[in-house]
Amino acid sequence: MSKKCDVCGKAPIKAAKLTFSHKQIVHTQEPNLQSVKVNMNGTVKRIKVCTSCLRAGKVQKAI
């Protein structure tokens, strides 16, 4: 199961947490993906879209 936005290509990134004793803990930050039914070329498909693309209106939801 892919954790990547089908519209903009946003994917998980590696980030480092610093503890009080300055130890680095590497963890992943994942995009906020929603599974949405979308009109694509006259057909309805279910794709994963990040919420920033939804709010920007880059996709048209199927009703």
PDB file as gemmi writes it, atoms N, CA and C in Angstrom:
CRYST1    1.000    1.000    1.000  90.00  90.00  90.00 P 1                      
ATOM      1  N   MET A   1       0.842  -1.181   0.000  1.00  0.00           N  
ATOM      2  CA  MET A   1       0.000   0.000   0.000  1.00  0.00           C  
ATOM      3  C   MET A   1       0.887   1.244   0.000  1.00  0.00           C  
ATOM      4  N   SER A   2       0.740   2.058  -1.012  1.00  0.00           N  
ATOM      5  CA  SER A   2       1.584   3.225  -1.180  1.00  0.00           C  
ATOM      6  C   SER A   2       1.139   4.363  -0.268  1.00  0.00           C  
ATOM      7  N   LYS A   3       2.100   5.056   0.307  1.00  0.00           N  
ATOM      8  CA  LYS A   3       1.816   6.221   1.136  1.00  0.00           C  
ATOM      9  C   LYS A   3       2.269   7.467   0.394  1.00  0.00           C  
ATOM     10  N   LYS A   4       1.758   7.619  -0.833  1.00  0.00           N  
ATOM     11  CA  LYS A   4       2.169   8.702  -1.709  1.00  0.00           C  
ATOM     12  C   LYS A   4       0.931   9.323  -2.344  1.00  0.00           C  
ATOM     13  N   CYS A   5       0.911  10.653  -2.432  1.00  0.00           N  
ATOM     14  CA  CYS A   5      -0.201  11.361  -3.058  1.00  0.00           C  
ATOM     15  C   CYS A   5      -0.147  11.137  -4.565  1.00  0.00           C  
ATOM     16  N   ASP A   6      -1.284  10.755  -5.157  1.00  0.00           N  
ATOM     17  CA  ASP A   6      -1.332  10.495  -6.592  1.00  0.00           C  
ATOM     18  C   ASP A   6      -1.360  11.779  -7.417  1.00  0.00           C  
ATOM     19  N   VAL A   7      -1.620  12.921  -6.799  1.00  0.00           N  
ATOM     20  CA  VAL A   7      -1.702  14.189  -7.531  1.00  0.00           C  
ATOM     21  C   VAL A   7      -0.356  14.915  -7.526  1.00  0.00           C  
ATOM     22  N   CYS A   8       0.186  15.183  -6.342  1.00  0.00           N  
ATOM     23  CA  CYS A   8       1.412  15.985  -6.258  1.00  0.00           C  
ATOM     24  C   CYS A   8       2.660  15.154  -5.989  1.00  0.00           C  
ATOM     25  N   GLY A   9       2.499  13.889  -5.598  1.00  0.00           N  
ATOM     26  CA  GLY A   9       3.656  13.034  -5.361  1.00  0.00           C  
ATOM     27  C   GLY A   9       4.268  13.173  -3.985  1.00  0.00           C  
ATOM     28  N   LYS A  10       3.554  13.816  -3.058  1.00  0.00           N  
ATOM     29  CA  LYS A  10       4.067  13.969  -1.703  1.00  0.00           C  
ATOM     30  C   LYS A  10       4.197  12.592  -1.053  1.00  0.00           C  
ATOM     31  N   ALA A  11       5.356  12.312  -0.438  1.00  0.00           N  
ATOM     32  CA  ALA A  11       5.652  10.996   0.117  1.00  0.00           C  
ATOM     33  C   ALA A  11       6.225  11.155   1.531  1.00  0.00           C  
ATOM     34  N   PRO A  12       6.352  10.058   2.280  1.00  0.00           N  
ATOM     35  CA  PRO A  12       6.940  10.135   3.621  1.00  0.00           C  
ATOM     36  C   PRO A  12       8.388  10.627   3.575  1.00  0.00           C  
ATOM     37  N   ILE A  13       8.780  11.341   4.633  1.00  0.00           N  
ATOM     38  CA  ILE A  13      10.152  11.821   4.748  1.00  0.00           C  
ATOM     39  C   ILE A  13      10.729  11.346   6.071  1.00  0.00           C  
ATOM     40  N   LYS A  14      12.046  11.296   6.148  1.00  0.00           N  
ATOM     41  CA  LYS A  14      12.737  10.944   7.388  1.00  0.00           C  
ATOM     42  C   LYS A  14      13.015  12.226   8.156  1.00  0.00           C  
ATOM     43  N   ALA A  15      12.770  12.184   9.467  1.00  0.00           N  
ATOM     44  CA  ALA A  15      13.018  13.340  10.311  1.00  0.00           C  
ATOM     45  C   ALA A  15      13.704  12.864  11.582  1.00  0.00           C  
ATOM     46  N   ALA A  16      14.348  13.773  12.278  1.00  0.00           N  
ATOM     47  CA  ALA A  16      15.068  13.428  13.498  1.00  0.00           C  
ATOM     48  C   ALA A  16      14.461  14.160  14.680  1.00  0.00           C  
ATOM     49  N   LYS A  17      14.197  13.413  15.744  1.00  0.00           N  
ATOM     50  CA  LYS A  17      13.790  14.008  17.011  1.00  0.00           C  
ATOM     51  C   LYS A  17      15.037  14.144  17.872  1.00  0.00           C  
ATOM     52  N   LEU A  18      15.148  15.236  18.591  1.00  0.00           N  
ATOM     53  CA  LEU A  18      16.251  15.413  19.522  1.00  0.00           C  
ATOM     54  C   LEU A  18      15.719  15.295  20.940  1.00  0.00           C  
ATOM     55  N   THR A  19      16.329  14.419  21.716  1.00  0.00           N  
ATOM     56  CA  THR A  19      15.925  14.272  23.107  1.00  0.00           C  
ATOM     57  C   THR A  19      16.630  15.335  23.942  1.00  0.00           C  
ATOM     58  N   PHE A  20      16.343  15.340  25.215  1.00  0.00           N  
ATOM     59  CA  PHE A  20      16.966  16.310  26.112  1.00  0.00           C  
ATOM     60  C   PHE A  20      18.473  16.097  26.184  1.00  0.00           C  
ATOM     61  N   SER A  21      18.905  14.839  26.056  1.00  0.00           N  
ATOM     62  CA  SER A  21      20.341  14.535  26.105  1.00  0.00           C  
ATOM     63  C   SER A  21      20.976  14.582  24.713  1.00  0.00           C  
ATOM     64  N   HIS A  22      20.276  15.158  23.738  1.00  0.00           N  
ATOM     65  CA  HIS A  22      20.740  15.362  22.366  1.00  0.00           C  
ATOM     66  C   HIS A  22      20.998  14.067  21.601  1.00  0.00           C  
ATOM     67  N   LYS A  23      20.230  13.031  21.911  1.00  0.00           N  
ATOM     68  CA  LYS A  23      20.260  11.818  21.106  1.00  0.00           C  
ATOM     69  C   LYS A  23      19.282  12.001  19.954  1.00  0.00           C  
ATOM     70  N   GLN A  24      19.673  11.535  18.784  1.00  0.00           N  
ATOM     71  CA  GLN A  24      18.792  11.647  17.629  1.00  0.00           C  
ATOM     72  C   GLN A  24      18.007  10.360  17.456  1.00  0.00           C  
ATOM     73  N   ILE A  25      16.709  10.498  17.302  1.00  0.00           N  
ATOM     74  CA  ILE A  25      15.833   9.372  17.020  1.00  0.00           C  
ATOM     75  C   ILE A  25      15.212   9.640  15.654  1.00  0.00           C  
ATOM     76  N   VAL A  26      15.499   8.766  14.695  1.00  0.00           N  
ATOM     77  CA  VAL A  26      14.986   8.946  13.338  1.00  0.00           C  
ATOM     78  C   VAL A  26      13.596   8.326  13.247  1.00  0.00           C  
ATOM     79  N   HIS A  27      12.644   9.095  12.745  1.00  0.00           N  
ATOM     80  CA  HIS A  27      11.284   8.603  12.543  1.00  0.00           C  
ATOM     81  C   HIS A  27      10.769   9.143  11.210  1.00  0.00           C  
ATOM     82  N   THR A  28       9.634   8.652  10.771  1.00  0.00           N  
ATOM     83  CA  THR A  28       9.079   9.091   9.491  1.00  0.00           C  
ATOM     84  C   THR A  28       7.890  10.008   9.721  1.00  0.00           C  
ATOM     85  N   GLN A  29       7.781  11.020   8.883  1.00  0.00           N  
ATOM     86  CA  GLN A  29       6.622  11.904   8.874  1.00  0.00           C  
ATOM     87  C   GLN A  29       5.851  11.612   7.600  1.00  0.00           C  
ATOM     88  N   GLU A  30       4.597  11.171   7.764  1.00  0.00           N  
ATOM     89  CA  GLU A  30       3.802  10.755   6.616  1.00  0.00           C  
ATOM     90  C   GLU A  30       2.779  11.826   6.258  1.00  0.00           C  
ATOM     91  N   PRO A  31       2.473  11.986   4.981  1.00  0.00           N  
ATOM     92  CA  PRO A  31       1.469  12.971   4.568  1.00  0.00           C  
ATOM     93  C   PRO A  31       0.074  12.527   4.983  1.00  0.00           C  
ATOM     94  N   ASN A  32      -0.818  13.487   5.137  1.00  0.00           N  
ATOM     95  CA  ASN A  32      -2.203  13.209   5.508  1.00  0.00           C  
ATOM     96  C   ASN A  32      -2.965  12.837   4.240  1.00  0.00           C  
ATOM     97  N   LEU A  33      -3.088  11.536   3.988  1.00  0.00           N  
ATOM     98  CA  LEU A  33      -3.715  11.047   2.765  1.00  0.00           C  
ATOM     99  C   LEU A  33      -5.160  10.646   3.020  1.00  0.00           C  
ATOM    100  N   GLN A  34      -6.014  10.963   2.063  1.00  0.00           N  
ATOM    101  CA  GLN A  34      -7.418  10.582   2.100  1.00  0.00           C  
ATOM    102  C   GLN A  34      -7.730   9.807   0.828  1.00  0.00           C  
ATOM    103  N   SER A  35      -8.527   8.758   0.967  1.00  0.00           N  
ATOM    104  CA  SER A  35      -8.965   7.994  -0.193  1.00  0.00           C  
ATOM    105  C   SER A  35     -10.238   8.644  -0.720  1.00  0.00           C  
ATOM    106  N   VAL A  36     -10.198   9.117  -1.973  1.00  0.00           N  
ATOM    107  CA  VAL A  36     -11.279   9.930  -2.527  1.00  0.00           C  
ATOM    108  C   VAL A  36     -11.683   9.381  -3.888  1.00  0.00           C  
ATOM    109  N   LYS A  37     -12.999   9.377  -4.159  1.00  0.00           N  
ATOM    110  CA  LYS A  37     -13.485   9.061  -5.500  1.00  0.00           C  
ATOM    111  C   LYS A  37     -13.401  10.325  -6.339  1.00  0.00           C  
ATOM    112  N   VAL A  38     -12.757  10.206  -7.509  1.00  0.00           N  
ATOM    113  CA  VAL A  38     -12.453  11.370  -8.334  1.00  0.00           C  
ATOM    114  C   VAL A  38     -12.895  11.110  -9.765  1.00  0.00           C  
ATOM    115  N   ASN A  39     -13.409  12.161 -10.434  1.00  0.00           N  
ATOM    116  CA  ASN A  39     -13.701  12.082 -11.864  1.00  0.00           C  
ATOM    117  C   ASN A  39     -12.404  12.284 -12.635  1.00  0.00           C  
ATOM    118  N   MET A  40     -11.986  11.248 -13.383  1.00  0.00           N  
ATOM    119  CA  MET A  40     -10.795  11.347 -14.223  1.00  0.00           C  
ATOM    120  C   MET A  40     -11.162  10.917 -15.631  1.00  0.00           C  
ATOM    121  N   ASN A  41     -11.192  11.874 -16.556  1.00  0.00           N  
ATOM    122  CA  ASN A  41     -11.501  11.620 -17.970  1.00  0.00           C  
ATOM    123  C   ASN A  41     -12.854  10.934 -18.143  1.00  0.00           C  
ATOM    124  N   GLY A  42     -13.833  11.342 -17.360  1.00  0.00           N  
ATOM    125  CA  GLY A  42     -15.179  10.787 -17.486  1.00  0.00           C  
ATOM    126  C   GLY A  42     -15.417   9.501 -16.717  1.00  0.00           C  
ATOM    127  N   THR A  43     -14.391   8.949 -16.080  1.00  0.00           N  
ATOM    128  CA  THR A  43     -14.565   7.738 -15.281  1.00  0.00           C  
ATOM    129  C   THR A  43     -14.317   8.060 -13.815  1.00  0.00           C  
ATOM    130  N   VAL A  44     -14.926   7.272 -12.950  1.00  0.00           N  
ATOM    131  CA  VAL A  44     -14.773   7.473 -11.511  1.00  0.00           C  
ATOM    132  C   VAL A  44     -13.721   6.497 -11.001  1.00  0.00           C  
ATOM    133  N   LYS A  45     -12.686   7.041 -10.345  1.00  0.00           N  
ATOM    134  CA  LYS A  45     -11.622   6.221  -9.774  1.00  0.00           C  
ATOM    135  C   LYS A  45     -11.410   6.624  -8.329  1.00  0.00           C  
ATOM    136  N   ARG A  46     -10.925   5.675  -7.532  1.00  0.00           N  
ATOM    137  CA  ARG A  46     -10.579   5.953  -6.146  1.00  0.00           C  
ATOM    138  C   ARG A  46      -9.059   6.103  -6.062  1.00  0.00           C  
ATOM    139  N   ILE A  47      -8.607   7.288  -5.648  1.00  0.00           N  
ATOM    140  CA  ILE A  47      -7.176   7.552  -5.531  1.00  0.00           C  
ATOM    141  C   ILE A  47      -6.884   8.125  -4.152  1.00  0.00           C  
ATOM    142  N   LYS A  48      -5.602   8.125  -3.801  1.00  0.00           N  
ATOM    143  CA  LYS A  48      -5.163   8.712  -2.540  1.00  0.00           C  
ATOM    144  C   LYS A  48      -4.674  10.126  -2.808  1.00  0.00           C  
ATOM    145  N   VAL A  49      -5.234  11.078  -2.067  1.00  0.00           N  
ATOM    146  CA  VAL A  49      -4.920  12.490  -2.269  1.00  0.00           C  
ATOM    147  C   VAL A  49      -4.580  13.095  -0.918  1.00  0.00           C  
ATOM    148  N   CYS A  50      -3.537  13.926  -0.870  1.00  0.00           N  
ATOM    149  CA  CYS A  50      -3.208  14.610   0.378  1.00  0.00           C  
ATOM    150  C   CYS A  50      -4.200  15.752   0.602  1.00  0.00           C  
ATOM    151  N   THR A  51      -4.357  16.153   1.846  1.00  0.00           N  
ATOM    152  CA  THR A  51      -5.360  17.154   2.177  1.00  0.00           C  
ATOM    153  C   THR A  51      -5.015  18.526   1.611  1.00  0.00           C  
ATOM    154  N   SER A  52      -3.729  18.807   1.390  1.00  0.00           N  
ATOM    155  CA  SER A  52      -3.380  20.101   0.793  1.00  0.00           C  
ATOM    156  C   SER A  52      -3.855  20.183  -0.655  1.00  0.00           C  
ATOM    157  N   CYS A  53      -3.845  19.062  -1.377  1.00  0.00           N  
ATOM    158  CA  CYS A  53      -4.373  19.043  -2.747  1.00  0.00           C  
ATOM    159  C   CYS A  53      -5.895  19.154  -2.735  1.00  0.00           C  
ATOM    160  N   LEU A  54      -6.543  18.527  -1.759  1.00  0.00           N  
ATOM    161  CA  LEU A  54      -7.999  18.634  -1.652  1.00  0.00           C  
ATOM    162  C   LEU A  54      -8.424  20.070  -1.378  1.00  0.00           C  
ATOM    163  N   ARG A  55      -7.731  20.731  -0.458  1.00  0.00           N  
ATOM    164  CA  ARG A  55      -8.088  22.105  -0.093  1.00  0.00           C  
ATOM    165  C   ARG A  55      -7.790  23.080  -1.224  1.00  0.00           C  
ATOM    166  N   ALA A  56      -6.758  22.784  -2.033  1.00  0.00           N  
ATOM    167  CA  ALA A  56      -6.394  23.663  -3.144  1.00  0.00           C  
ATOM    168  C   ALA A  56      -7.310  23.472  -4.346  1.00  0.00           C  
ATOM    169  N   GLY A  57      -8.130  22.411  -4.335  1.00  0.00           N  
ATOM    170  CA  GLY A  57      -9.052  22.172  -5.436  1.00  0.00           C  
ATOM    171  C   GLY A  57      -8.389  21.562  -6.658  1.00  0.00           C  
ATOM    172  N   LYS A  58      -7.332  20.801  -6.461  1.00  0.00           N  
ATOM    173  CA  LYS A  58      -6.622  20.197  -7.587  1.00  0.00           C  
ATOM    174  C   LYS A  58      -7.340  18.977  -8.144  1.00  0.00           C  
ATOM    175  N   VAL A  59      -8.310  18.435  -7.403  1.00  0.00           N  
ATOM    176  CA  VAL A  59      -9.080  17.278  -7.866  1.00  0.00           C  
ATOM    177  C   VAL A  59     -10.562  17.607  -7.789  1.00  0.00           C  
ATOM    178  N   GLN A  60     -11.348  16.941  -8.609  1.00  0.00           N  
ATOM    179  CA  GLN A  60     -12.789  17.134  -8.611  1.00  0.00           C  
ATOM    180  C   GLN A  60     -13.431  15.853  -8.095  1.00  0.00           C  
ATOM    181  N   LYS A  61     -14.108  15.953  -6.955  1.00  0.00           N  
ATOM    182  CA  LYS A  61     -14.733  14.786  -6.345  1.00  0.00           C  
ATOM    183  C   LYS A  61     -15.908  14.303  -7.176  1.00  0.00           C  
ATOM    184  N   ALA A  62     -16.090  12.987  -7.198  1.00  0.00           N  
ATOM    185  CA  ALA A  62     -17.252  12.390  -7.849  1.00  0.00           C  
ATOM    186  C   ALA A  62     -18.382  12.324  -6.835  1.00  0.00           C  
ATOM    187  N   ILE A  63     -19.584  12.588  -7.297  1.00  0.00           N  
ATOM    188  CA  ILE A  63     -20.742  12.572  -6.390  1.00  0.00           C  
ATOM    189  C   ILE A  63     -21.578  11.347  -6.656  1.00  0.00           C  
TER     190      ILE A  63                                                      
END                                                                             
